[in-house]
Amino acid sequence: MDIFNIFNDREDVKVQGWDKYPEWVRTVHRPKESYGQLALTFIYGKGIERATYPQYTRFRRLHRVLDIRAFNARLRKNPKFDVQARPEWR
């Protein structure tokens, strides 16, 4: 049984060399940086010279989501996210 192919009358596209494709094609397979890696850059300044604006917007979005989750956990009185003063401050 043949698989339905709408391009049956066409020949398959041949894979060309890297120089024939735009630059962004080479970066598609790379995983995005995690929040921890971005925090090292934008909070602690590690490698800030190489930082890009898309990285910064991704960091801001991930940080905002983390803040919202922590705030919601505090509302639910989750002890994992409870903010308490240190014993010597009391």
MMTF fields as JSON, N, C-alpha, C and O atoms, coordinates in Angstrom:
{
  "mmtfVersion": "1.0.0",
  "mmtfProducer": "UNKNOWN",
  "numBonds": 359,
  "numAtoms": 360,
  "numGroups": 90,
  "numChains": 1,
  "numModels": 1,
  "chainsPerModel": [1],
  "groupsPerChain": [90],
  "chainIdList": ["A"],
  "bondAtomList": [4, 2, 8, 6, 12, 10, 16, 14, 20, 18, 24, 22, 28, 26, 32, 30, 36, 34, 40, 38, 44, 42, 48, 46, 52, 50, 56, 54, 60, 58, 64, 62, 68, 66, 72, 70, 76, 74, 80, 78, 84, 82, 88, 86, 92, 90, 96, 94, 100, 98, 104, 102, 108, 106, 112, 110, 116, 114, 120, 118, 124, 122, 128, 126, 132, 130, 136, 134, 140, 138, 144, 142, 148, 146, 152, 150, 156, 154, 160, 158, 164, 162, 168, 166, 172, 170, 176, 174, 180, 178, 184, 182, 188, 186, 192, 190, 196, 194, 200, 198, 204, 202, 208, 206, 212, 210, 216, 214, 220, 218, 224, 222, 228, 226, 232, 230, 236, 234, 240, 238, 244, 242, 248, 246, 252, 250, 256, 254, 260, 258, 264, 262, 268, 266, 272, 270, 276, 274, 280, 278, 284, 282, 288, 286, 292, 290, 296, 294, 300, 298, 304, 302, 308, 306, 312, 310, 316, 314, 320, 318, 324, 322, 328, 326, 332, 330, 336, 334, 340, 338, 344, 342, 348, 346, 352, 350, 356, 354],
  "bondOrderList": [1, 1, 1, 1, 1, 1, 1, 1, 1, 1, 1, 1, 1, 1, 1, 1, 1, 1, 1, 1, 1, 1, 1, 1, 1, 1, 1, 1, 1, 1, 1, 1, 1, 1, 1, 1, 1, 1, 1, 1, 1, 1, 1, 1, 1, 1, 1, 1, 1, 1, 1, 1, 1, 1, 1, 1, 1, 1, 1, 1, 1, 1, 1, 1, 1, 1, 1, 1, 1, 1, 1, 1, 1, 1, 1, 1, 1, 1, 1, 1, 1, 1, 1, 1, 1, 1, 1, 1, 1],
  "groupList": [{"groupName": "MET", "atomNameList": ["N", "CA", "C", "O"], "elementList": ["N", "C", "C", "O"], "formalChargeList": [0, 0, 0, 0], "bondAtomList": [1, 0, 2, 1, 3, 2], "bondOrderList": [1, 1, 2], "singleLetterCode": "M", "chemCompType": "L-PEPTIDE LINKING"}, {"groupName": "ASP", "atomNameList": ["N", "CA", "C", "O"], "elementList": ["N", "C", "C", "O"], "formalChargeList": [0, 0, 0, 0], "bondAtomList": [1, 0, 2, 1, 3, 2], "bondOrderList": [1, 1, 2], "singleLetterCode": "D", "chemCompType": "L-PEPTIDE LINKING"}, {"groupName": "ILE", "atomNameList": ["N", "CA", "C", "O"], "elementList": ["N", "C", "C", "O"], "formalChargeList": [0, 0, 0, 0], "bondAtomList": [1, 0, 2, 1, 3, 2], "bondOrderList": [1, 1, 2], "singleLetterCode": "I", "chemCompType": "L-PEPTIDE LINKING"}, {"groupName": "PHE", "atomNameList": ["N", "CA", "C", "O"], "elementList": ["N", "C", "C", "O"], "formalChargeList": [0, 0, 0, 0], "bondAtomList": [1, 0, 2, 1, 3, 2], "bondOrderList": [1, 1, 2], "singleLetterCode": "F", "chemCompType": "L-PEPTIDE LINKING"}, {"groupName": "ASN", "atomNameList": ["N", "CA", "C", "O"], "elementList": ["N", "C", "C", "O"], "formalChargeList": [0, 0, 0, 0], "bondAtomList": [1, 0, 2, 1, 3, 2], "bondOrderList": [1, 1, 2], "singleLetterCode": "N", "chemCompType": "L-PEPTIDE LINKING"}, {"groupName": "ARG", "atomNameList": ["N", "CA", "C", "O"], "elementList": ["N", "C", "C", "O"], "formalChargeList": [0, 0, 0, 0], "bondAtomList": [1, 0, 2, 1, 3, 2], "bondOrderList": [1, 1, 2], "singleLetterCode": "R", "chemCompType": "L-PEPTIDE LINKING"}, {"groupName": "GLU", "atomNameList": ["N", "CA", "C", "O"], "elementList": ["N", "C", "C", "O"], "formalChargeList": [0, 0, 0, 0], "bondAtomList": [1, 0, 2, 1, 3, 2], "bondOrderList": [1, 1, 2], "singleLetterCode": "E", "chemCompType": "L-PEPTIDE LINKING"}, {"groupName": "VAL", "atomNameList": ["N", "CA", "C", "O"], "elementList": ["N", "C", "C", "O"], "formalChargeList": [0, 0, 0, 0], "bondAtomList": [1, 0, 2, 1, 3, 2], "bondOrderList": [1, 1, 2], "singleLetterCode": "V", "chemCompType": "L-PEPTIDE LINKING"}, {"groupName": "LYS", "atomNameList": ["N", "CA", "C", "O"], "elementList": ["N", "C", "C", "O"], "formalChargeList": [0, 0, 0, 0], "bondAtomList": [1, 0, 2, 1, 3, 2], "bondOrderList": [1, 1, 2], "singleLetterCode": "K", "chemCompType": "L-PEPTIDE LINKING"}, {"groupName": "GLN", "atomNameList": ["N", "CA", "C", "O"], "elementList": ["N", "C", "C", "O"], "formalChargeList": [0, 0, 0, 0], "bondAtomList": [1, 0, 2, 1, 3, 2], "bondOrderList": [1, 1, 2], "singleLetterCode": "Q", "chemCompType": "L-PEPTIDE LINKING"}, {"groupName": "GLY", "atomNameList": ["N", "CA", "C", "O"], "elementList": ["N", "C", "C", "O"], "formalChargeList": [0, 0, 0, 0], "bondAtomList": [1, 0, 2, 1, 3, 2], "bondOrderList": [1, 1, 2], "singleLetterCode": "G", "chemCompType": "PEPTIDE LINKING"}, {"groupName": "TRP", "atomNameList": ["N", "CA", "C", "O"], "elementList": ["N", "C", "C", "O"], "formalChargeList": [0, 0, 0, 0], "bondAtomList": [1, 0, 2, 1, 3, 2], "bondOrderList": [1, 1, 2], "singleLetterCode": "W", "chemCompType": "L-PEPTIDE LINKING"}, {"groupName": "TYR", "atomNameList": ["N", "CA", "C", "O"], "elementList": ["N", "C", "C", "O"], "formalChargeList": [0, 0, 0, 0], "bondAtomList": [1, 0, 2, 1, 3, 2], "bondOrderList": [1, 1, 2], "singleLetterCode": "Y", "chemCompType": "L-PEPTIDE LINKING"}, {"groupName": "PRO", "atomNameList": ["N", "CA", "C", "O"], "elementList": ["N", "C", "C", "O"], "formalChargeList": [0, 0, 0, 0], "bondAtomList": [1, 0, 2, 1, 3, 2], "bondOrderList": [1, 1, 2], "singleLetterCode": "P", "chemCompType": "L-PEPTIDE LINKING"}, {"groupName": "THR", "atomNameList": ["N", "CA", "C", "O"], "elementList": ["N", "C", "C", "O"], "formalChargeList": [0, 0, 0, 0], "bondAtomList": [1, 0, 2, 1, 3, 2], "bondOrderList": [1, 1, 2], "singleLetterCode": "T", "chemCompType": "L-PEPTIDE LINKING"}, {"groupName": "HIS", "atomNameList": ["N", "CA", "C", "O"], "elementList": ["N", "C", "C", "O"], "formalChargeList": [0, 0, 0, 0], "bondAtomList": [1, 0, 2, 1, 3, 2], "bondOrderList": [1, 1, 2], "singleLetterCode": "H", "chemCompType": "L-PEPTIDE LINKING"}, {"groupName": "SER", "atomNameList": ["N", "CA", "C", "O"], "elementList": ["N", "C", "C", "O"], "formalChargeList": [0, 0, 0, 0], "bondAtomList": [1, 0, 2, 1, 3, 2], "bondOrderList": [1, 1, 2], "singleLetterCode": "S", "chemCompType": "L-PEPTIDE LINKING"}, {"groupName": "LEU", "atomNameList": ["N", "CA", "C", "O"], "elementList": ["N", "C", "C", "O"], "formalChargeList": [0, 0, 0, 0], "bondAtomList": [1, 0, 2, 1, 3, 2], "bondOrderList": [1, 1, 2], "singleLetterCode": "L", "chemCompType": "L-PEPTIDE LINKING"}, {"groupName": "ALA", "atomNameList": ["N", "CA", "C", "O"], "elementList": ["N", "C", "C", "O"], "formalChargeList": [0, 0, 0, 0], "bondAtomList": [1, 0, 2, 1, 3, 2], "bondOrderList": [1, 1, 2], "singleLetterCode": "A", "chemCompType": "L-PEPTIDE LINKING"}],
  "groupTypeList": [0, 1, 2, 3, 4, 2, 3, 4, 1, 5, 6, 1, 7, 8, 7, 9, 10, 11, 1, 8, 12, 13, 6, 11, 7, 5, 14, 7, 15, 5, 13, 8, 6, 16, 12, 10, 9, 17, 18, 17, 14, 3, 2, 12, 10, 8, 10, 2, 6, 5, 18, 14, 12, 13, 9, 12, 14, 5, 3, 5, 5, 17, 15, 5, 7, 17, 1, 2, 5, 18, 3, 4, 18, 5, 17, 5, 8, 4, 13, 8, 3, 1, 7, 9, 18, 5, 13, 6, 11, 5],
  "groupIdList": [1, 2, 3, 4, 5, 6, 7, 8, 9, 10, 11, 12, 13, 14, 15, 16, 17, 18, 19, 20, 21, 22, 23, 24, 25, 26, 27, 28, 29, 30, 31, 32, 33, 34, 35, 36, 37, 38, 39, 40, 41, 42, 43, 44, 45, 46, 47, 48, 49, 50, 51, 52, 53, 54, 55, 56, 57, 58, 59, 60, 61, 62, 63, 64, 65, 66, 67, 68, 69, 70, 71, 72, 73, 74, 75, 76, 77, 78, 79, 80, 81, 82, 83, 84, 85, 86, 87, 88, 89, 90],
  "secStructList": [7, 7, 7, 7, 7, 6, 6, 6, 6, 1, 7, 7, 7, 7, 7, 7, 7, 4, 4, 4, 1, 7, 4, 4, 4, 4, 4, 6, 6, 1, 7, 7, 7, 7, 2, 2, 2, 2, 2, 2, 2, 2, 6, 6, 7, 6, 6, 4, 4, 4, 7, 7, 2, 2, 2, 2, 2, 2, 2, 2, 2, 2, 2, 2, 2, 2, 2, 2, 2, 2, 2, 2, 2, 2, 2, 6, 6, 7, 4, 4, 4, 7, 7, 7, 7, 7, 4, 4, 4, 7],
  "xCoordList": [0.838, 0.0, 0.893, 1.764, 0.675, 1.464, 0.885, -0.326, 1.753, 1.333, 0.858, 1.443, -0.21, -0.741, 0.296, 0.768, 0.647, 1.665, 1.114, 0.863, 0.923, 0.377, 1.423, 1.081, 2.694, 3.769, 4.287, 5.481, 3.416, 3.793, 4.39, 5.256, 3.941, 4.417, 5.727, 6.278, 6.233, 7.464, 8.623, 8.44, 9.801, 11.001, 11.374, 11.105, 11.986, 12.393, 13.431, 14.246, 13.382, 14.325, 15.68, 15.762, 16.726, 18.08, 18.66, 18.474, 19.36, 20.007, 21.245, 22.05, 21.382, 22.504, 23.519, 23.324, 24.587, 25.627, 25.158, 24.163, 25.899, 25.529, 25.531, 24.778, 26.367, 26.453, 25.207, 25.036, 24.351, 23.111, 21.951, 20.924, 22.11, 21.024, 21.315, 22.48, 20.271, 20.514, 21.134, 21.103, 21.687, 22.416, 21.52, 21.984, 20.246, 19.376, 19.104, 18.726, 19.286, 19.029, 20.013, 19.669, 21.221, 22.233, 21.935, 22.462, 21.112, 20.839, 19.518, 19.184, 18.771, 17.45, 17.575, 16.755, 18.567, 18.695, 19.261, 19.191, 19.816, 20.416, 19.328, 18.359, 19.482, 18.488, 18.621, 19.711, 17.506, 17.527, 18.16, 18.139, 18.724, 19.37, 18.338, 17.222, 18.728, 17.826, 17.775, 18.556, 16.834, 16.707, 17.985, 18.414, 18.589, 19.808, 20.954, 21.688, 21.113, 22.172, 21.904, 22.82, 20.648, 20.307, 20.445, 20.83, 20.132, 20.271, 21.736, 22.049, 22.638, 24.061, 24.478, 25.306, 23.903, 24.26, 23.637, 24.346, 22.328, 21.627, 21.502, 21.192, 21.732, 21.714, 23.135, 23.439, 24.011, 25.378, 26.386, 27.536, 25.982, 26.846, 27.882, 28.807, 27.756, 28.74, 28.501, 27.465, 29.429, 29.306, 28.309, 27.732, 28.092, 27.094, 27.481, 26.614, 28.772, 29.212, 28.662, 28.446, 28.437, 27.943, 26.42, 25.868, 25.743, 24.287, 23.578, 24.034, 22.453, 21.657, 20.288, 19.875, 19.596, 18.268, 17.266, 16.478, 17.259, 16.341, 16.604, 15.668, 17.865, 18.165, 17.586, 17.049, 17.702, 17.189, 15.668, 15.127, 14.978, 13.519, 13.096, 12.098, 13.842, 13.531, 13.749, 12.946, 14.843, 15.098, 13.976, 13.487, 13.56, 12.493, 11.205, 10.513, 10.871, 9.649, 9.728, 8.78, 10.866, 11.02, 11.04, 10.491, 11.669, 11.724, 10.333, 9.973, 9.563, 8.202, 7.343, 6.566, 7.479, 6.713, 7.119, 6.264, 8.412, 8.881, 8.347, 7.932, 8.355, 7.802, 6.317, 5.862, 5.568, 4.127, 3.884, 3.008, 4.661, 4.493, 4.832, 4.142, 5.885, 6.255, 5.19, 4.849, 4.662, 3.622, 2.364, 1.757, 1.974, 0.792, 1.007, 0.076, 2.224, 2.512, 2.436, 1.974, 2.889, 2.775, 1.317, 0.95, 0.481, -0.943, -1.571, -2.483, -1.085, -1.605, -0.957, -1.256, -0.072, 0.641, 1.51, 1.605, 2.133, 3.032, 4.344, 4.988, 4.76, 5.97, 7.241, 8.249, 7.219, 8.396, 8.767, 9.949, 7.772, 8.013, 7.735, 7.639, 7.607, 7.283, 8.507, 9.603, 8.316, 9.401, 9.32, 8.335, 10.362, 10.393, 11.67, 12.691, 11.603, 12.781, 13.74, 13.322, 15.014, 16.004, 15.803, 15.333, 16.15, 15.937, 16.646, 16.12, 17.834, 18.539, 17.904, 18.23, 17.019, 16.342, 15.087, 14.551, 14.616, 13.376, 13.55, 12.59],
  "yCoordList": [-1.172, 0.0, 1.249, 1.395, 2.122, 3.346, 4.417, 4.486, 5.24, 6.374, 7.465, 7.68, 8.155, 9.239, 10.343, 10.852, 10.711, 11.719, 12.747, 12.425, 13.984, 15.011, 15.54, 16.199, 15.255, 15.688, 14.516, 14.44, 13.627, 12.426, 12.749, 12.021, 13.815, 14.143, 14.936, 15.241, 15.273, 16.053, 15.18, 14.125, 15.65, 14.968, 15.464, 16.619, 14.615, 15.015, 16.132, 16.19, 17.015, 18.123, 17.582, 16.788, 18.008, 17.564, 18.46, 19.677, 17.843, 18.584, 19.255, 18.619, 20.564, 21.323, 21.592, 21.183, 22.27, 22.615, 23.714, 24.389, 23.887, 24.884, 26.298, 27.148, 26.559, 27.915, 28.33, 29.513, 27.401, 27.701, 28.092, 28.576, 27.882, 28.122, 29.36, 29.717, 30.028, 31.193, 30.783, 29.613, 31.757, 31.511, 30.888, 30.044, 31.29, 30.824, 29.328, 28.73, 28.707, 27.271, 26.479, 25.417, 26.989, 26.285, 26.338, 25.523, 27.269, 27.411, 26.782, 26.829, 26.206, 25.648, 24.475, 24.34, 23.639, 22.434, 22.697, 21.816, 23.874, 24.168, 24.4, 25.111, 23.802, 24.065, 25.489, 26.062, 26.049, 27.399, 27.369, 26.349, 28.507, 28.583, 28.492, 28.997, 27.847, 27.688, 28.984, 29.908, 29.025, 30.195, 30.4, 31.537, 29.323, 29.437, 30.056, 30.892, 29.653, 30.224, 31.702, 32.524, 32.031, 33.427, 34.275, 35.442, 33.698, 34.431, 34.752, 35.83, 33.815, 34.097, 35.301, 36.106, 35.414, 36.518, 37.823, 38.82, 37.848, 39.107, 39.535, 40.696, 38.639, 39.025, 39.206, 40.185, 38.25, 38.286, 38.86, 39.101, 39.082, 39.728, 38.846, 39.355, 37.535, 36.627, 36.548, 36.043, 37.031, 37.011, 38.015, 37.803, 39.105, 40.098, 40.775, 41.295, 40.778, 41.417, 40.707, 41.335, 39.408, 38.62, 38.475, 37.793, 39.098, 38.95, 39.645, 40.668, 39.056, 39.629, 40.016, 39.572, 40.845, 41.291, 40.13, 40.083, 39.19, 38.044, 37.228, 36.707, 37.116, 36.424, 37.189, 36.595, 38.511, 39.33, 39.23, 39.122, 39.264, 39.155, 37.767, 37.642, 36.726, 35.374, 35.308, 34.715, 35.921, 35.946, 36.66, 36.167, 37.827, 38.585, 37.771, 37.777, 37.073, 36.273, 35.116, 34.871, 34.396, 33.285, 33.766, 33.106, 34.91, 35.462, 35.892, 35.677, 36.489, 36.908, 35.693, 35.737, 34.612, 33.389, 32.814, 32.37, 32.82, 32.314, 33.157, 32.616, 34.476, 35.356, 35.107, 35.076, 34.93, 34.673, 33.355, 33.268, 32.318, 31.016, 31.109, 30.525, 31.837, 31.985, 32.766, 32.414, 33.82, 34.612, 33.77, 33.834, 32.989, 32.137, 31.067, 30.717, 30.553, 29.56, 30.196, 29.563, 31.453, 32.145, 32.356, 32.25, 32.653, 32.817, 31.522, 31.542, 30.398, 29.097, 28.634, 27.545, 29.456, 29.146, 27.896, 27.072, 27.775, 26.663, 26.936, 27.95, 26.063, 26.335, 26.366, 26.924, 25.785, 25.786, 27.212, 27.526, 28.07, 29.43, 30.469, 31.658, 30.049, 30.978, 31.826, 31.3, 33.11, 34.025, 34.332, 34.899, 33.955, 34.187, 34.929, 34.796, 35.7, 36.414, 35.434, 34.408, 35.751, 34.923, 35.011, 36.035, 33.959, 33.972, 35.129, 35.659, 35.529, 36.612, 37.96, 38.922, 38.081, 39.345, 39.557, 40.665, 38.546, 38.649, 39.427, 39.604],
  "zCoordList": [0.0, 0.0, 0.0, 0.858, -0.944, -1.041, -0.134, 0.074, 0.395, 1.196, 0.257, -0.804, 0.649, -0.163, -0.268, 0.748, -1.469, -1.707, -2.68, -3.842, -2.222, -3.098, -4.07, -5.051, -3.805, -4.692, -5.518, -5.81, -5.884, -6.605, -7.973, -8.458, -8.585, -9.925, -9.899, -10.957, -8.711, -8.599, -8.141, -7.533, -8.449, -8.001, -6.604, -6.274, -5.78, -4.434, -4.502, -5.422, -3.508, -3.443, -3.002, -2.065, -3.671, -3.343, -2.243, -2.257, -1.299, -0.231, -0.816, -1.497, -0.537, -1.074, 0.026, 1.17, -0.314, 0.651, 1.595, 1.335, 2.713, 3.719, 3.168, 3.641, 2.176, 1.644, 0.869, 0.575, 0.538, -0.194, 0.719, 0.243, 2.041, 2.987, 3.826, 4.006, 4.35, 5.209, 6.553, 6.935, 7.25, 8.503, 9.582, 10.349, 9.65, 10.732, 10.661, 11.668, 9.496, 9.362, 10.228, 10.748, 10.381, 11.18, 12.67, 13.428, 13.103, 14.531, 14.963, 16.147, 14.059, 14.392, 15.36, 16.268, 15.187, 16.007, 17.4, 18.257, 17.65, 18.95, 20.004, 19.742, 21.197, 22.245, 22.765, 22.768, 23.201, 23.757, 25.137, 25.826, 25.527, 26.832, 27.952, 27.831, 29.031, 30.165, 30.972, 30.749, 31.912, 32.773, 33.586, 33.784, 34.052, 34.843, 34.064, 34.592, 32.818, 31.985, 31.711, 31.744, 31.442, 31.181, 32.439, 32.359, 33.607, 34.86, 35.143, 35.646, 34.82, 34.992, 34.162, 34.587, 32.987, 32.107, 32.56, 32.701, 32.795, 32.998, 34.46, 34.727, 35.403, 36.814, 37.322, 38.002, 36.987, 37.504, 36.509, 36.877, 35.263, 34.285, 33.634, 33.002, 33.767, 33.172, 31.66, 31.228, 30.866, 29.413, 28.878, 27.811, 29.596, 29.188, 27.879, 27.176, 27.539, 26.305, 25.072, 24.035, 25.185, 24.043, 24.046, 23.182, 24.99, 25.116, 23.951, 23.441, 23.549, 22.472, 23.008, 24.08, 22.248, 22.668, 22.734, 23.678, 21.775, 21.934, 23.2, 23.807, 23.595, 24.852, 26.037, 26.973, 25.984, 27.083, 27.179, 28.28, 26.051, 26.092, 26.579, 27.29, 26.206, 26.701, 28.214, 28.933, 28.698, 30.138, 30.873, 31.89, 30.365, 31.03, 31.078, 32.096, 29.999, 29.979, 30.971, 31.717, 30.983, 31.918, 33.367, 34.249, 33.613, 34.968, 35.436, 36.593, 34.552, 34.887, 35.236, 36.189, 34.472, 34.754, 36.11, 36.877, 36.407, 37.694, 38.845, 39.87, 38.684, 39.721, 39.952, 41.095, 38.88, 39.009, 39.727, 40.587, 39.377, 40.041, 41.532, 42.368, 41.855, 43.271, 44.026, 45.156, 43.419, 44.066, 44.287, 45.356, 43.293, 43.431, 44.503, 45.229, 44.601, 45.641, 47.02, 47.97, 47.139, 48.43, 48.794, 49.965, 47.809, 48.08, 48.568, 49.394, 48.06, 48.486, 49.792, 50.283, 50.351, 51.6, 51.445, 52.355, 50.291, 50.042, 50.784, 50.514, 51.71, 52.49, 51.644, 52.079, 50.456, 49.594, 49.177, 49.035, 48.981, 48.525, 49.606, 49.302, 50.842, 51.918, 52.255, 52.443, 52.328, 52.653, 54.133, 54.606, 54.865, 56.3, 56.656, 55.98, 57.711, 58.174, 58.831, 59.368, 58.785, 59.455, 60.965, 61.462, 61.702, 63.156, 63.866, 64.845, 63.387, 64.066, 63.799, 64.495, 62.833, 62.514, 63.35, 63.375, 64.019, 64.77, 66.049, 66.8]
}
